[in-house]
Amino acid sequence: MNLPNKITVSRILLIPVFLLVYFAEPFADILNRWVVLTLFVAAASTDALDGYLARKLKLVSNFGKLIDPLADKLLVCSALIAFTATGIVPAWATILIVSREFFISGMRQLALEQNVVLAATGLGKLKTIFQITLIVYILLPLHFLVFAPITYALIIAAVVFTIWSAIDYSIKNIQVFKNKT
């Protein structure tokens, strides 16, 4: 296991720690909120770091190609499910986002069976930026001082870019479905 893959695995290992601290009482405690925010930002930051190191050190691996996007999806989906469980993000938004992630993962699996690696798209990266921005905003220790319309606008933006990127990704990779039928 090379260094970039270890960093990716560390992102996955930070998820239960993030969730344990998030659900610890009292979440409203300002120190707890800073710890949760720090854990999430640290985990999310490993995405850029592992990719950079893999390319720079020429350590790109099949394991990394498989586990890196999975780690991203696990981190984002875990946070959104936690927010839904605590009443911050509506279930419909989390369901749409998680469904997109499962759908795209399925497409990637079909492509791998055809020896095709599906690259991330610009819209997919933009989708991730909106999702992470939403999560960080919600985790901000001063979030309770900011108006709910900003949270709702970020939720809508994350969902719109999530759906848009799924449609775009599907159109660009339609051959995956054609080759399977």
N, C-alpha and C positions, 0 to 999 in steps of 0.2 A: 504494500500500500504506500503510494507516494505522498508527498507533502500536500499537494492540492486536494487529494482524496481524503486525507486525514482532516483537513480543514472543513471539507464538505460534511463529513461524518460528524464533526463537532457541532455543526449547525443543527443536525438532527438531534444530537444529544442535549442541546440547549433547550429544545422544545418542552420536554417535561419539566425542566427547571423553571422556565418561563411560566408555564401553566400553574405549577405549584405556588409560585410567588404571587401570580395574578389572583388566584383563588384564596390566598391567605387572608385572614382577617386582621385588621381591617384594611381593605383595599383603598379606602379613602385616605389612609395615612399617607402623608406627603413623601416620606422616606420610601415606603413600599412602592409608591407610584414611580419614583425615580429608579428604583431597582428594577422594576418590571420594564420600564422604558429602556434602561441600559441593556438589559438582557436581550430585548427584542432587537435593538439597534446593533448590538454586537453580533447576534445571529445573522441578521440581514446583511451586515457588512461583510461577512465571510463569503457571500456570493461573489462579490466583485474580486475579492482577494484570491479565492481559489481559481477562478477563471483566469485572472491575470498571471498567476504563478504557473498554471498549467501551460499557458501559451508561451510565456517568457522562458521557462525552463524546459520547454518541449516535453512536457509530461502529460499531454492529453491522452486519456485512456478511455476505453469502452466503458469501464466501470464509472468513470467520472461523467461521461456523456449521459449515462443512465441515471446515476444517483443525484447529480447536481440539480436538474429540473425537479426531481422528486422531492429533494430537500426543500426547495423553494416553495413548492405547493404545500408540503406538510406544515411549514412555518406559517404561511399566510392563512391557510385553511384553519389551523389550530387557533390562531388569534381570532379569526372571525367567528368561529364556533363558540369560543369563550365569550366573545362580546354578545353573541346572540343569547347565550345562556344567562347572561347577566342583564339582558334587556337593553343593551346599547345599540346593537345593529339588528334591524328587523330580519326575521327568518327568511323572507323572500329574497333578500339581497344575498345572504350567505348561501342559500340554496342555489341561486343562479351562478354565483362565483365558483362554488365547489363543483357544481355540475360541469361547468366549462373545463375546470382542471381535470376532472375524470375523463371527459370527452377527448381532450387534447392528448392526455396520457394514453388513451386507447388508440388514437390515431398513430401516435409515436410507436406503440407496440406493433400495430399492423405494419407500419413501415419497416421496423426492424426485422420482422419476419420476411420481408421482401428485400432485405439487405440495403435498406435506404435509411439514412439518418436525416430526420427533418430538423432543419435549423430553426432557431427562434427568429421571429420577425420583429420589425421595428414596432409594430402595433402591440405585439406581445410584451415587448420591453416597456412600452408606454403604459400598458395595462398594469404591469408590475409596479411601476412608479406610482400610479394612482392608488393601487391597493396598499402599498407600504406607506404612502403619505397619509392615507386614511387611518391606518393602524397607529402610526406614530402620533398623529393628531389626537386620537382617542386616548392614547397612553400618556400624553403630556400631563404633568402634574397640575397644570393650571387649566386644564380642559374644562373644568366645571365653571370657570369664569367666562367662557366663550359661549356665544349663542348656539343653540341647537341647529339653527338653519345652516350653519357652516358644516356641521357634522353631516346633516342630511344631504347637502350639496356634494360633499366628498363621497358619500355613499352612492349617490346617483352617478357621479362621474366614474367611480370605480366599476359600477355595474355596466354602464354604457360602454366603456372601453373594454371590459371583459367580454361582453357580447360581440362587439365590433371585431375584436381580435380573433374570436372563435370563428366568426363568419369569414374573415379574411384568410385565416389559416386554413380553413376547410376548402375555400376556393383555390388557394394556391397549391394545395396538396390533394386535390381531388383524385389524382391518379392512384393514391393509396386505396381508395374505395373501389375504383374501377378494376384494379388488379386483383382484388379480393373476391369479386363477384363472378 
